């Protein structure tokens, strides 16, 4: 059985940082999907996902981000990705995700990339 956890940290300026840890695969993707739904239900549309403690991601895990990106952007927000380990980034890169998502070396850089709220 694979282990996965996600935690949400609400920042100032309407930004939510979702930290994910462990293995994101077909068995755990629904956990991330629930976290994303909760964040969106709370009104957060400026989302940073912290990958610093994620050890593995499968195509099912990648699919969770695809499910939400269009609606978040339609509502004027965005999902930015940060702090990926090399082996996790290589999966994103192989499937062309850097064209669809901004990926930052540090969570702080991803947070700062959001424009200031008016």
N, C-alpha and C positions, 0 to 999 in steps of 0.2 A: 504494500500500500504506500502510495506516495504522499508526502506531506506538503501542504501549502497553507500559507496564512497571508492575510492582507490587513493592513491597518490604514486608517484615514487620519490625516492631520490637517485641520483647516488652518490655512494661513490667512494673513490679512489680504485685503484687496480681492476677496472672493476666490482665492486660489485654494484648491484642495490637493494635497499630496497623498497619493496612494502608494504605500510601501508594500512590495510583494516579496515573499520569501519561500524558498523551497523549489518545488517542481510544479510547473504549470503545464498540465497535459489534459487529455480527454476526461480524466477522472476528477480534475480539480478546476477546470475552466468555469464550471457553473458557480463556484465560489467567487471567482473574480467577477463574473457577470452579476452576481447578487450585490457585490460591493459597488460596482459601477452604477447599478440601478439605484442603490441607496444614496450615493453621492449626487446623482442627477435629481432624485426626488427631493433632496435637500436644497436644490437650486444651484448647485455648483456647475459651472460650465467652463471653468478654467482649471484644467486638470493636469497634474504632473504625475507620472508613474515612475517611482524609484525602483530600479531593477538591481540595486547593489547587492541584495541578498538572494536574488533568484539564480538558481543553479542550472535550471533546464526549462526550455519552452518547446512545446510541440506545435504543429499546425493548428490544433484545436485551441491552444492558448493564444496564438496569433489571431485567430478568428474572432475572439472576444473584442479586440481593439477595432476590427473592421465593422463589427455590429454597431458600435457606438459612435464612431468618428463622424459619420455623415450627419446624424441628428445633432451632435454637439456643435459642429460647425454651422449647421443651419440655424441654430439658436445663438450664433455669434461667439461661440467659444472655441476651444481647441483642446486637444490632448497632446501633451509633449512628453517625450520619453527621456529618461536620464539614467546615468550610472550603470550601464550594461557591462557585464563581464564579456570578455572577448568571444567566448563560445556562444553566448546568447546573442550578441550582436551579429555574429556570422550567420545565424538563422534568419534574422531580420534582413540582413544585407542580401543573402541569397535569394530571398523572395521579393526583393525590390521595395521593402518598407521604408528605407530612407527617402524615397521619392514622395511617399505619402505622409510621413510623420517627421517632425523635427526631433532629432536625437542629440542630446547634450552629454558631455562628459560628467557634469555635476548637476545635482538637483538644484543648487542655488542658481546656476546659469539658466536652467529651464524656467525657474520661477521668474527670474529677472527678464526673460524674453517676452513675457506678457506685457502689453502696453499698460500704463497706469490707467486706472479707472477714472472716467470723467465725473 
